[in-house]
Amino acid sequence: MANEFKNEIFGREDGKAYKVAIVGSGPGGLSAAGRAAELNVSHILLEATDHLSNTIYRYQKGKFVMDEPGYLPLRSPFGFKACSREQVLGNWARRTSELKINVRYHADVAAIKGEKRNFTVRLTDGTAVRAENVVLAIGLQGNLRKLGVPGEDLPFVQYQLDDPEEYEDETIVVVGAGDAAIENAIGLSKQNNVIIVNRGREFNRAKDGNLTAITRAIGSGKIECYYGATVAKVESSKQAGGNGETGIIFLNIEDETAEIPVHRVLARLGAVPPRKFVESCGIVFPNADPAAIPLISGSYESNVPGLHIVGALGGNPLIKQAMNQGHEVIEHIRGNPVEPADEPLLEDKFKRLKGHQNVAKTLKIIQRAVPFLASLTTLQLREFMLESNMLLPEPGHVLLRHNDYADYFYSIVTGDVKVLPPGKAEAVILGPGDFFGEMGLISGRRSSSTVVAGERSLLIQTKRRTMIKLIKSVEAVARIINRTSTIRAIRFHLAPGVPDGVLKPYAEKATVNHYKPGAVLLAEGDPSTSFHIIRSGSVTITRKVNGREVTVGYLPVGTYVGEVAVMSGMPSHLTATATVATETICLEKSVFTAMIDQISVARDRVESSIQERLRESARFLNHPDSGDVIAFMKQRGVLEATDVLLIDESLCVHCDNCEKACAETHQGTSRLVREAGVSFANINVPTSCQHCEHPHCMKDCPPDAIHRESNGEVYIDDSCIGCGNCETNCPYGVIQMAELSDKRSSLLNWLMFGRGYSPGQSLTVAKDSAHTKKAVKCDMCKDITGGPACVRACPTGAAIRISPEEFVEAMK
């Protein structure tokens, strides 16, 4: 073996093998090395670059690094809290020095051979390291993908961006459509001319906040975008008299070619995962799926004894999770049993449960009792339970009230609950394994029924945000919930009282269709092929009248479209267009007609709906201005609201009492701007939160500081960390980051004596002040008797808060 290497490292200075060799100095590897150093365990930390934590090092300068999940305690010799990239790296570098960690830089690993107590880690420079155990903490980044075209290695083509502020007054083409490409493009656009190249027609891989930001930047002209474009080649402009530092990028756009002179090309195309290398070490993956993770034990050991995996490569991409695993893997290698960091948290959740013995057994009982949890890995199940609550409600306790907004999803472990539909409809009993609250989860609308606890009920109460994340990440969960919700939607909207067994054959043939804003569900004149129940979002109905497209209807959640054409067999007499992101339960013509032929109550409901649809169309045609107002509201995004502030400008006297009252109520920062609103006819929509059905601001809040009350108010609590994600995610610009202070003079004091800050005036806080910026938005004055201050302060009654349905109804 020794002759295979130029300069073999046998291990420690005494010639013995290291107890552990750690490959990769990311959060997991660094934490493992730190724990080994604390315990005087012989170790070596191998890092391919000349610096620690290369993934974080590659983050854009100034990037805010989150410490998610917030509930998880940190178990590591290294501290970590949410802060900037620079602070994280600086703190870890200091701690590495303090612990005297044995780190070797420029140690790029080429191969790992051997077995427990006798591993050889070969480096690309020909040297080798001997170790009894190996910890792989290499992440998923692998090698950065290059353009793969002529000119990909020219000096002005780069694949990483450290600091956007280093470049100024340049034309820069960013190639890519992921989060890194978007963040880099937006960072560079502040002082450069930026063009982004997207080979697709949309940015469908981006986080919601980045999607909103890039869409806004392109729409405003701040960034130019080439959709459906690929790079053909890159050439230097040196031949044309340049100095070799600039060039030309050639793009293929469908059948055309574009030539763009550039100062710089930045390609952010992701990386090739290191699966080939991992498999060469003898590690087995469960399948050929590129997203598959290696099989590892509870002690992070792979199928190769002594070869352990921590961090993203093992399916744990969050920094805090990786750090905990790095700490724990050293204890496992030393032969010390160690419970997961989240064990005490789960024990605390389960300790009140009858028959609870230990966390592992209780998790298995729950997983067997609730079918949609069966497909979750142990880690996923633990995370799900950590973000959920266990409920033991008294019989008769109201869990969900009719017409309330639901912010939770409920799973039944034992016992039962009673679902009470409005009116005199018969109650429905749900038992173990069933769930409820999914309709509010999907639609973002008010609950259609009241649900009360039965005898000996044990329930899992899960936050809306957690459940949506789970549905998006685990296909089997989405499939089960969609199947059940489809049966329930058909029953509620078309066939009340009809048993599951009768509806199931039709529900199984239904599909859940997704439509982007502006997408057409049905087009006027097209053959009738499908019937749609709207389960989230909304739809506007238009018809051509004298060559002009006229709005003749608005359909919210729970209504349906396509029934007229399907039942008559005639082409569609209308066009149905999604106003916002919309989902429908779609039944093909043959399935729908078979269902209403068998289920008479469904036929009766549909026929009644047809008559109402015709009457509604006639009303809109007689009042065409109503359709114009709806078109305006659609353009402004009002139709995805649940409660929007409108001002009747024929009554408004421009006193700004609405803004002043809002500021005085909310620590000096007004949550509405009247003059920044847009108007149609005499209706003004000021810049103020409209409490969306699916609040964009709630989608990516690290401390989970944004909540929805049962009556619909979306509000931000004091746990806000000021990261700004909600401000970025909101497409309507109604959230602002503000420095708040409790030290304010009253409105009367300011009006009479000019003391203190004027209402709405930004507070100036010294840089060394303890105050930090927090996200602020309209909360509809949820804790104040009498309702929203803006409405109460209006002397003429011009300001009102109203739902889109109420407004549309008033316009008919």
VOGU-3710 file (C-alpha; in Angstrom, 3 decimals, decimal comma):
1> manefkneif> 0,000/0,000/0,000  2,801/2,437/0,894  4,276/2,326/-2,600  1,020/3,627/-4,110  1,533/7,113/-2,669  4,158/9,791/-3,086  4,091/10,860/0,525  2,030/8,643/2,766  0,682/10,006/6,040  0,351/7,070/8,406
11> gredgkaykv> -1,735/9,067/10,838  -0,568/10,534/14,103  2,987/11,505/14,872  3,465/8,196/16,680  2,634/6,380/13,433  -0,763/5,125/14,591  -3,978/5,703/12,692  -6,234/8,589/13,694  -9,299/7,562/15,625  -11,368/9,469/13,084
21> aivgsgpggl> -10,786/11,234/9,777  -13,436/13,807/8,941  -13,928/14,740/5,291  -15,357/18,219/4,780  -15,333/21,230/7,124  -18,959/22,273/6,677  -21,247/22,594/9,731  -21,386/18,830/10,332  -17,693/18,132/9,787  -16,553/21,140/11,780
31> saagraaeln> -18,811/20,203/14,682  -17,498/16,622/14,614  -13,901/17,816/14,637  -14,673/20,222/17,457  -16,199/17,488/19,587  -13,222/15,213/18,912  -10,853/18,012/19,936  -12,839/18,658/23,135  -12,548/14,981/24,104  -8,894/14,631/23,024
41> vshilleatd> -9,891/12,088/20,403  -7,160/11,822/17,761  -8,581/13,295/14,563  -7,842/15,042/11,306  -10,220/17,359/9,464  -9,677/17,274/5,687  -10,787/20,337/3,717  -10,311/20,562/-0,044  -10,086/24,375/-0,132  -7,966/26,896/1,759
51> hlsntiyryq> -10,800/27,912/4,103  -13,458/26,422/6,366  -17,099/25,686/5,446  -16,866/26,187/1,719  -20,633/26,121/1,106  -21,234/29,013/3,514  -18,042/30,703/2,307  -19,587/30,703/-1,185  -22,716/32,473/0,003  -23,165/35,951/-1,394
61> kgkfvmdepg> -21,472/38,605/0,740  -23,765/39,828/3,514  -26,235/36,930/3,134  -28,302/36,390/6,281  -27,876/32,797/7,489  -30,908/31,298/9,260  -30,677/29,067/12,348  -33,634/26,855/11,499  -35,390/24,983/12,937  -35,792/27,436/15,803
71> ylplrspfgf> -37,141/24,875/18,288  -34,157/22,537/17,931  -31,495/22,870/20,669  -27,909/23,135/19,448  -25,496/20,411/20,494  -22,019/21,391/19,333  -18,741/22,910/20,512  -19,452/25,688/18,006  -22,014/28,399/18,612  -24,525/29,294/15,914
81> kacsreqvlg> -27,320/31,818/15,676  -29,024/33,658/12,846  -26,599/36,275/11,571  -24,625/37,302/8,513  -22,350/34,993/6,524  -19,331/36,969/7,688  -20,254/36,631/11,369  -20,791/32,869/11,053  -17,437/32,297/9,346  -15,582/34,619/11,733
91> nwarrtselk> -17,017/32,967/14,841  -16,237/29,476/13,566  -12,673/30,386/12,579  -11,994/31,737/16,079  -13,483/28,666/17,719  -11,455/26,331/15,476  -8,293/28,033/16,692  -9,375/27,907/20,345  -10,098/24,175/20,153  -6,790/23,506/18,337
101> invryhadva> -8,576/21,407/15,748  -6,207/19,403/13,553  -7,333/20,712/10,167  -5,479/20,135/6,899  -6,355/22,475/4,015  -5,941/21,712/0,293  -6,753/18,098/1,192  -8,972/17,032/-1,702  -10,062/13,419/-1,142  -9,881/11,118/-4,179
111> aikgekrnft> -10,804/7,782/-2,617  -11,645/6,026/0,632  -10,740/2,354/0,938  -10,683/-0,201/3,715  -12,869/-1,104/6,647  -13,459/-0,199/10,269  -10,188/0,318/12,204  -8,258/0,206/8,923  -9,311/2,959/6,478  -7,020/4,669/3,998
121> vrltdgtavr> -8,145/8,070/2,730  -6,239/8,907/-0,454  -5,841/12,552/-1,483  -5,499/13,926/-5,009  -1,926/15,029/-4,321  -0,938/11,379/-3,861  -0,690/11,386/-0,078  -2,880/9,297/2,182  -4,306/9,291/5,700  -4,923/6,239/7,878
131> aenvvlaigl> -7,893/6,223/10,251  -9,964/3,797/12,291  -13,217/5,577/11,358  -14,246/8,048/8,663  -16,975/10,705/8,798  -18,215/11,985/5,431  -19,527/15,538/5,807  -19,112/16,622/2,201  -22,598/17,932/1,467  -24,225/17,734/-1,945
141> qgnlrklgvp> -22,509/20,472/-3,880  -19,880/18,372/-5,670  -18,460/20,188/-8,676  -20,009/23,351/-10,067  -21,635/22,823/-13,452  -20,082/24,824/-16,287  -21,742/26,193/-19,404  -20,631/23,257/-21,529  -20,064/25,436/-24,612  -17,021/26,943/-26,337
151> gedlpfvqyq> -15,626/29,781/-24,249  -16,831/28,445/-20,900  -13,419/29,055/-19,300  -12,712/32,559/-20,623  -11,486/35,036/-17,973  -14,760/37,007/-17,831  -16,886/33,848/-17,332  -17,310/32,957/-13,664  -19,349/30,423/-11,693  -19,392/32,019/-8,269
161> lddpeeyede> -20,197/35,476/-6,911  -18,723/36,558/-3,611  -19,649/40,230/-3,453  -22,057/41,970/-5,886  -20,698/45,363/-4,794  -17,331/44,590/-6,379  -18,844/45,260/-9,806  -20,197/48,575/-11,019  -21,450/49,966/-14,339  -21,033/46,632/-16,102
171> tivvvgagda> -23,268/44,656/-18,421  -23,550/41,269/-16,768  -25,411/38,221/-18,074  -26,520/35,804/-15,347  -27,265/32,310/-16,664  -29,626/30,229/-14,510  -33,095/30,195/-12,980  -32,519/28,923/-9,448  -32,297/30,786/-6,158  -28,559/31,484/-6,437
181> aienaiglsk> -28,933/32,960/-9,932  -31,853/35,144/-8,856  -30,165/36,383/-5,676  -26,989/37,209/-7,597  -28,891/38,978/-10,394  -30,834/41,119/-7,942  -27,692/41,933/-5,938  -25,818/42,985/-9,084  -28,719/44,988/-10,544  -28,306/47,782/-7,989
191> qnnviivnrg> -25,314/49,217/-9,857  -25,072/47,226/-13,099  -27,024/46,449/-16,257  -28,153/42,864/-15,606  -29,649/40,339/-18,020  -30,815/36,938/-16,768  -31,035/33,935/-19,101  -33,693/31,330/-18,286  -33,904/28,240/-20,472  -37,499/27,726/-19,317
201> refnrakdgn> -40,594/29,901/-19,476  -40,703/30,572/-15,751  -38,669/30,462/-12,551  -40,296/27,319/-11,206  -37,346/26,186/-9,050  -37,116/29,389/-7,039  -38,341/30,003/-3,517  -41,473/32,115/-3,291  -39,595/35,173/-2,065  -37,041/35,012/-4,862
211> ltaitraigs> -39,777/34,375/-7,422  -41,599/37,503/-6,278  -38,388/39,543/-6,293  -37,230/38,523/-9,782  -40,714/38,900/-11,262  -40,941/42,377/-9,796  -37,455/43,321/-11,048  -38,220/42,097/-14,579  -41,623/43,786/-14,606  -40,122/47,122/-13,563
221> gkiecyygat> -37,364/46,896/-16,167  -34,632/46,724/-13,557  -33,527/43,360/-14,955  -33,951/42,129/-18,521  -34,857/38,470/-19,014  -34,486/36,113/-21,979  -36,914/33,214/-21,570  -36,570/29,954/-23,508  -32,919/30,783/-24,159  -29,748/28,679/-24,103
231> vakvesskqa> -26,107/29,656/-24,408  -24,540/28,706/-27,751  -21,012/29,994/-27,105  -18,970/32,751/-25,510  -16,241/34,672/-27,293  -13,690/37,236/-26,244  -13,944/40,632/-27,887  -10,159/40,946/-27,969  -10,131/40,327/-31,716  -12,321/43,389/-32,137
241> ggngetgiif> -9,860/45,650/-30,416  -10,847/44,842/-26,847  -8,470/44,132/-24,014  -9,611/40,556/-23,486  -11,607/41,400/-20,343  -14,925/41,695/-22,168  -16,698/39,537/-24,672  -19,863/38,449/-26,439  -22,354/35,797/-25,352  -24,385/34,085/-28,092
251> lniedetaei> -27,877/32,888/-27,174  -30,237/30,548/-29,011  -33,789/31,775/-28,561  -36,121/29,413/-30,400  -35,221/29,964/-34,073  -33,175/33,099/-33,516  -29,707/33,941/-32,241  -28,911/36,917/-30,025  -25,440/38,403/-29,573  -24,937/40,378/-26,363
261> pvhrvlarlg> -21,744/42,345/-25,634  -20,857/41,800/-21,982  -18,320/42,707/-19,365  -19,034/39,530/-17,443  -20,946/36,234/-17,611  -22,045/34,658/-14,331  -23,318/31,082/-14,701  -25,190/29,688/-11,688  -26,121/26,223/-12,900  -25,914/24,226/-9,704
271> avpprkfves> -23,510/21,402/-9,088  -23,031/17,762/-9,941  -23,793/15,764/-6,750  -20,884/13,545/-5,628  -22,830/10,280/-5,925  -20,183/8,572/-8,052  -17,524/9,296/-5,457  -19,765/8,166/-2,590  -20,558/4,881/-4,350  -16,847/4,335/-5,027
281> cgivfpnadp> -16,392/4,251/-1,260  -18,721/1,238/-1,146  -21,761/3,153/0,114  -25,143/1,959/-1,169  -28,051/4,132/-2,280  -31,585/2,667/-2,065  -32,445/3,473/-5,698  -31,302/5,306/-8,825  -33,249/8,485/-8,018  -30,764/11,415/-8,176
291> aaiplisgsy> -32,373/12,797/-5,010  -31,922/9,520/-3,088  -29,868/9,564/0,103  -27,572/6,748/1,280  -28,831/4,133/3,713  -27,546/4,996/7,196  -28,255/3,746/10,716  -29,442/5,683/13,744  -25,794/6,250/14,628  -25,150/7,707/11,139
301> esnvpglhiv> -23,180/4,638/10,050  -23,448/3,594/6,386  -23,540/0,029/5,087  -19,723/0,189/5,278  -18,891/-0,378/8,978  -16,936/2,538/10,405  -17,867/4,894/7,540  -20,355/7,472/8,803  -22,371/10,189/7,016  -23,663/13,450/8,511
311> galggnplik> -25,295/16,574/7,114  -26,893/17,153/3,738  -25,505/13,964/2,177  -27,498/12,009/4,784  -30,688/13,996/4,171  -30,196/16,735/6,781  -29,481/19,968/4,892  -30,121/22,456/7,702  -27,037/23,839/9,430  -28,226/23,214/12,971
321> qamnqghevi> -29,189/19,608/12,199  -25,784/18,925/10,659  -23,965/20,448/13,643  -25,905/18,258/16,066  -25,113/15,170/14,019  -21,429/16,032/13,897  -21,388/16,191/17,695  -23,363/12,959/18,055  -21,376/10,899/15,540  -18,198/11,302/17,611
331> ehirgnpvep> -20,037/9,980/20,663  -21,275/6,999/18,638  -17,750/6,283/17,396  -16,517/6,315/21,020  -19,205/3,755/21,857  -21,342/6,129/23,906  -25,086/5,850/23,239  -26,478/9,334/22,634  -30,071/10,307/22,147  -31,033/12,754/19,372
341> adeplledkf> -31,027/16,421/20,334  -34,796/16,584/19,854  -35,499/13,624/22,196  -36,357/15,760/25,274  -38,708/17,899/23,190  -40,627/14,872/21,919  -40,617/13,279/25,379  -42,240/16,429/26,729  -44,936/16,271/24,034  -45,733/12,618/24,693
351> krlkghqnva> -45,447/12,388/28,492  -49,188/13,040/29,080  -50,254/10,251/26,742  -51,678/7,123/28,317  -49,407/4,136/27,746  -46,401/6,236/26,687  -43,146/4,369/27,377  -40,549/6,022/25,183  -40,368/8,278/22,150  -39,521/5,559/19,629
361> ktlkiiqrav> -42,499/3,377/20,580  -44,950/6,263/20,635  -43,786/7,407/17,210  -44,406/3,917/15,832  -47,916/3,846/17,348  -48,730/7,221/15,801  -47,331/6,214/12,420  -49,441/3,035/12,382  -52,588/4,913/13,455  -52,415/7,710/10,878
371> pflaslttlq> -52,053/6,267/7,343  -50,674/9,358/5,612  -47,686/9,295/8,012  -46,697/5,768/6,958  -44,476/6,982/4,114  -42,407/9,364/6,281  -38,841/8,553/7,264  -37,987/8,565/10,966  -36,399/12,004/10,607  -39,421/13,406/8,748
381> lrefmlesnm> -41,792/11,968/11,336  -39,800/13,439/14,206  -39,769/16,863/12,543  -43,508/16,624/11,851  -44,266/15,820/15,493  -41,931/18,522/16,781  -43,861/21,100/14,781  -47,241/19,712/15,891  -49,185/19,582/19,164  -50,805/16,593/20,885
391> llpepghvll> -54,383/17,347/21,976  -56,545/15,491/24,513  -59,756/17,532/24,260  -62,765/17,076/26,507  -65,830/15,522/24,797  -67,872/18,244/23,125  -64,962/20,683/22,916  -65,189/22,748/19,701  -62,044/22,154/17,658  -63,065/24,049/14,554
401> rhndyadyfy> -65,985/26,434/14,214  -68,076/27,026/11,114  -67,008/30,183/9,253  -63,720/30,491/11,135  -60,408/30,539/9,302  -58,422/27,423/10,178  -54,703/27,739/10,797  -54,328/24,066/11,731  -54,730/20,593/10,277  -55,928/17,795/12,589
411> sivtgdvkvl> -55,158/14,048/12,515  -57,081/11,585/14,683  -54,933/9,020/16,520  -57,601/7,563/18,811  -61,256/8,280/19,541  -63,448/10,253/17,176  -64,803/13,679/16,290  -68,189/14,843/15,063  -68,418/17,037/11,950  -71,499/19,270/12,000
421> ppgkaeavil> -72,298/20,802/8,595  -74,336/24,031/8,620  -78,122/23,722/8,550  -79,861/20,474/9,338  -77,471/18,188/7,477  -76,612/14,956/9,278  -73,430/14,894/11,352  -70,440/12,900/10,083  -68,289/10,863/12,475  -64,538/10,671/11,813
431> gpgdffgemg> -62,441/8,039/13,601  -58,817/6,916/14,032  -56,680/7,563/10,960  -59,030/10,241/9,623  -58,137/13,912/9,404  -59,921/17,236/9,025  -59,111/20,874/8,333  -57,713/20,050/4,900  -60,278/22,144/3,034  -59,222/25,319/4,837
441> lisgrrssst> -55,602/24,293/4,280  -56,159/23,918/0,539  -58,606/26,741/-0,114  -57,471/29,336/2,412  -61,164/30,020/3,054  -63,422/29,795/6,085  -64,344/26,432/7,571  -67,461/24,876/6,030  -68,401/22,940/9,184  -68,091/22,843/12,957
451> vvagerslli> -66,032/19,996/14,415  -66,370/18,864/18,045  -64,380/16,287/19,994  -65,842/12,898/20,815  -64,969/10,407/23,551  -61,317/9,652/24,366  -60,004/11,695/21,432  -56,267/11,993/20,855  -55,451/14,407/18,055  -52,380/15,781/16,330
461> qtkrrtmikl> -52,747/19,506/15,661  -50,366/20,635/12,908  -49,616/24,157/11,786  -50,735/25,135/8,312  -47,165/25,999/7,286  -45,814/22,612/8,403  -48,555/20,690/6,614  -48,111/22,557/3,347  -44,366/21,883/3,488  -45,022/18,180/4,063
471> iksveavari> -47,522/17,927/1,200  -45,046/19,561/-1,162  -42,136/17,358/-0,129  -43,755/13,907/0,218  -45,786/12,777/-2,773  -47,512/9,939/-0,894  -48,883/12,401/1,677  -50,182/14,704/-1,059  -51,842/11,751/-2,805  -53,748/10,578/0,293
481> inrtstirai> -54,900/14,061/1,273  -55,973/14,903/-2,274  -57,978/11,696/-2,567  -59,869/12,289/0,693  -60,391/15,998/0,103  -61,777/15,295/-3,371  -64,460/12,960/-1,989  -65,365/15,526/0,672  -65,480/18,415/-1,807  -67,805/16,502/-4,149
491> rfhlapgvpd> -70,065/15,602/-1,222  -70,158/19,117/0,223  -70,717/21,003/-3,022  -72,727/18,508/-5,058  -73,927/15,503/-3,077  -74,648/16,196/0,618  -75,326/13,082/2,642  -74,027/10,672/-0,017  -71,680/8,008/1,489  -67,982/7,776/0,643
501> gvlkpyaeka> -68,478/4,425/-1,036  -70,816/5,913/-3,627  -68,576/8,912/-4,365  -65,221/7,123/-4,287  -65,331/5,700/-7,876  -65,889/9,191/-9,291  -63,353/10,844/-6,996  -60,676/8,348/-8,018  -61,138/9,382/-11,648  -60,929/13,080/-10,816
511> tvnhykpgav> -57,722/15,065/-11,206  -56,438/18,076/-9,321  -55,542/20,709/-11,910  -53,262/23,666/-11,179  -53,584/26,979/-13,020  -51,324/29,999/-12,886  -52,861/33,488/-12,782  -54,273/34,250/-16,223  -54,443/30,602/-17,316  -57,620/29,568/-19,149
521> llaegdpsts> -59,689/26,683/-17,769  -62,350/26,850/-20,479  -62,371/28,906/-23,674  -65,485/30,232/-25,348  -66,328/28,144/-28,399  -64,218/25,141/-27,395  -65,819/21,666/-27,136  -67,244/20,786/-23,736  -64,937/18,218/-22,129  -64,687/18,839/-18,379
531> fhiirsgsvt> -66,364/20,091/-15,219  -64,375/21,968/-12,544  -64,985/22,487/-8,817  -62,823/25,395/-7,633  -60,964/24,247/-4,513  -58,554/27,167/-4,156  -58,140/30,546/-5,821  -60,881/32,053/-7,961  -62,031/32,377/-11,560  -63,464/35,202/-13,638
541> itrkvngrev> -66,012/34,485/-16,356  -65,978/36,482/-19,577  -67,970/36,485/-22,819  -67,492/38,194/-26,130  -70,130/40,859/-26,722  -69,916/42,845/-29,965  -66,268/41,822/-30,315  -65,383/42,967/-26,785  -64,439/40,699/-23,891  -66,928/41,449/-21,101
551> tvgylpvgty> -66,657/40,146/-17,526  -69,919/38,441/-16,598  -69,044/36,609/-13,407  -66,685/35,885/-10,556  -66,401/32,398/-9,049  -64,735/31,897/-5,633  -63,825/28,654/-3,865  -66,661/26,124/-3,710  -68,331/27,127/-6,940  -67,973/25,277/-10,216
561> vgevavmsgm> -67,786/25,881/-13,934  -68,250/23,891/-17,127  -71,544/22,300/-16,154  -73,612/24,142/-18,770  -71,510/23,020/-21,715  -71,066/19,456/-20,440  -74,779/18,906/-19,822  -75,919/20,567/-23,050  -73,246/18,983/-25,232  -72,693/22,374/-26,867
571> pshltatatv> -69,374/24,266/-27,110  -68,520/26,413/-24,116  -70,428/29,718/-24,184  -67,919/31,441/-21,885  -64,250/31,757/-21,026  -63,112/30,871/-17,496  -59,765/32,353/-16,431  -57,837/31,906/-13,174  -57,576/35,249/-11,394  -54,839/34,026/-9,036
581> ateticleks> -53,031/30,709/-8,591  -55,969/28,314/-8,704  -56,643/24,608/-8,176  -59,690/22,738/-9,409  -61,094/19,269/-9,006  -61,658/18,264/-12,606  -64,131/15,595/-13,740  -64,040/14,600/-17,388  -67,361/14,744/-19,220  -68,067/10,996/-19,115
591> vftamidqis> -67,324/10,776/-15,374  -69,411/13,843/-14,544  -72,448/12,770/-16,564  -72,301/9,256/-15,073  -72,223/10,753/-11,567  -75,227/13,056/-11,981  -77,149/10,285/-13,717  -76,696/8,099/-10,624  -76,900/10,744/-7,891  -80,126/12,747/-8,245
601> vardrvessi> -79,210/15,319/-5,582  -76,107/16,211/-7,595  -78,163/16,714/-10,748  -80,623/18,941/-8,883  -77,808/21,091/-7,504  -76,145/21,487/-10,883  -79,399/22,419/-12,630  -80,114/25,021/-9,953  -76,599/26,399/-10,451  -77,139/26,700/-14,192
611> qerlresarf> -80,206/28,865/-13,665  -78,347/31,125/-11,240  -75,384/31,376/-13,633  -77,646/32,573/-16,443  -79,292/35,165/-14,170  -75,888/36,417/-13,006  -74,618/36,785/-16,586  -77,698/38,803/-17,466  -77,113/41,130/-14,501  -73,522/41,775/-15,542
621> lnhpdsgdvi> -74,475/42,350/-19,175  -77,027/44,925/-18,055  -74,380/46,658/-15,914  -71,112/46,413/-17,897  -69,325/48,747/-15,463  -69,525/45,993/-12,857  -67,418/43,741/-15,070  -64,869/46,520/-15,580  -64,517/46,924/-11,817  -63,928/43,191/-11,390
631> afmkqrgvle> -61,288/43,280/-14,135  -59,584/46,127/-12,243  -59,709/44,214/-8,966  -58,269/41,159/-10,684  -55,350/43,193/-12,039  -54,657/44,644/-8,580  -54,739/41,208/-6,919  -57,727/42,107/-4,758  -59,528/38,911/-5,751  -57,143/36,786/-3,668
641> atdvllides> -57,941/38,864/-0,591  -60,210/37,949/2,286  -60,505/41,488/3,656  -59,463/44,538/1,653  -59,530/48,236/2,515  -61,389/50,314/-0,092  -61,938/54,057/-0,109  -64,865/55,688/-1,899  -63,200/58,777/-3,361  -66,543/60,464/-3,903
651> lcvhcdncek> -66,786/60,627/-0,096  -63,088/60,969/0,814  -62,047/64,495/1,913  -58,294/63,664/1,988  -57,965/64,382/5,693  -55,596/61,408/6,090  -57,250/60,520/9,389  -57,063/56,875/8,307  -53,252/56,989/8,134  -52,917/59,042/11,310
661> acaethqgts> -55,141/56,689/13,299  -53,220/53,690/12,001  -49,870/55,213/12,971  -51,073/56,202/16,420  -52,418/52,697/17,003  -49,242/50,970/15,841  -46,237/52,592/17,538  -45,923/55,422/15,058  -45,732/53,402/11,833  -48,787/53,557/9,612
671> rlvreagvsf> -49,640/50,276/7,920  -51,473/51,954/5,049  -50,589/54,598/2,453  -53,662/56,184/0,922  -51,948/58,172/-1,827  -49,918/55,163/-3,016  -53,091/53,268/-3,841  -54,519/52,673/-7,283  -57,982/53,797/-8,348  -60,734/52,857/-10,737
681> aninvptscq> -63,709/55,174/-11,156  -64,369/56,337/-7,576  -62,822/53,296/-5,880  -59,340/53,589/-4,373  -57,363/50,568/-3,158  -54,748/52,027/-0,798  -51,500/50,223/-0,023  -52,616/48,099/2,897  -52,633/44,397/3,717  -55,563/42,529/2,196
691> hcehphcmkd> -55,139/39,326/4,242  -54,791/36,924/1,319  -56,431/33,495/1,192  -52,960/31,960/1,062  -50,800/34,636/2,696  -47,547/34,971/0,768  -45,863/36,448/3,836  -46,366/33,247/5,851  -44,535/30,989/3,399  -40,948/31,501/4,530
701> cppdaihres> -40,888/32,926/8,064  -38,001/31,271/9,980  -39,318/31,981/13,512  -42,927/31,244/12,446  -43,886/34,735/13,612  -46,805/35,245/11,191  -50,200/33,856/12,132  -53,834/33,964/11,108  -56,643/34,535/13,582  -59,884/32,556/13,342
711> ngevyiddsc> -61,658/35,612/11,914  -59,032/36,112/9,209  -56,502/38,672/10,431  -52,942/37,878/9,375  -50,570/39,372/11,928  -46,895/39,347/12,968  -45,983/38,600/16,579  -43,012/39,772/18,658  -40,824/36,804/17,680  -40,054/38,486/14,320
721> igcgncetnc> -36,270/38,512/13,781  -36,302/41,181/11,071  -35,011/38,906/8,284  -37,235/40,613/5,686  -38,480/37,402/4,013  -42,116/38,437/4,389  -41,413/41,848/2,851  -39,775/40,108/-0,107  -42,527/37,508/-0,447  -45,433/39,961/-0,432
731> pygviqmael> -46,278/40,778/-4,070  -48,277/43,871/-3,090  -45,629/45,839/-1,193  -47,709/46,190/1,983  -45,076/44,997/4,471  -42,293/47,285/5,620  -39,296/46,901/7,885  -39,474/49,563/10,584  -37,717/50,513/13,798  -40,375/50,650/16,482
741> sdkrssllnw> -40,365/52,458/19,786  -42,890/52,588/22,599  -41,872/56,144/23,491  -44,405/58,203/21,595  -46,405/61,280/22,329  -50,148/61,033/21,920  -51,961/62,254/18,805  -53,521/65,103/20,825  -50,086/66,158/22,135  -48,732/66,376/18,598
751> lmfgrgyspg> -51,782/68,219/17,201  -51,895/70,832/19,966  -48,275/71,299/20,986  -46,172/69,720/18,219  -44,511/67,379/20,695  -43,110/64,023/19,613  -43,190/62,391/16,231  -45,963/63,150/13,796  -48,245/60,194/12,996  -46,691/58,141/10,231
761> qsltvakdsa> -43,249/59,725/10,655  -40,413/57,182/10,646  -38,644/56,894/13,967  -34,906/57,569/13,951  -33,101/55,165/16,240  -29,418/55,493/17,032  -27,145/52,828/15,578  -26,127/51,686/19,061  -29,764/51,461/20,150  -31,263/48,168/21,233
771> htkkavkcdm> -34,056/48,658/18,700  -33,954/46,520/15,569  -36,042/46,619/12,458  -39,139/44,439/12,548  -41,709/43,613/9,898  -44,934/45,570/10,209  -48,231/45,225/8,373  -51,923/45,798/8,876  -53,368/43,415/11,479  -56,907/44,876/11,247
781> ckditggpac> -56,414/46,166/14,820  -57,199/42,650/16,025  -56,840/43,404/19,757  -58,716/46,703/19,699  -62,424/46,931/20,495  -64,393/48,432/17,636  -62,367/47,090/14,750  -59,865/48,717/12,357  -58,835/52,217/13,414  -58,637/53,413/9,805
791> vracptgaai> -62,337/52,723/9,276  -63,388/54,143/12,649  -61,375/57,345/12,081  -62,937/58,159/8,694  -65,348/61,093/9,257  -67,312/60,529/6,035  -67,614/56,752/5,945  -65,445/56,581/2,815  -63,214/53,810/4,198  -64,604/50,304/4,410
801> rispeefvea> -63,166/46,816/4,772  -64,873/44,167/2,666  -64,328/40,737/1,147  -64,123/40,342/-2,650  -67,368/38,328/-2,713  -69,226/41,029/-0,813  -67,866/43,670/-3,132  -68,734/41,742/-6,284  -72,217/41,084/-4,928  -72,658/44,796/-4,241
811> mk> -71,616/45,647/-7,804  -74,233/43,424/-9,473
//
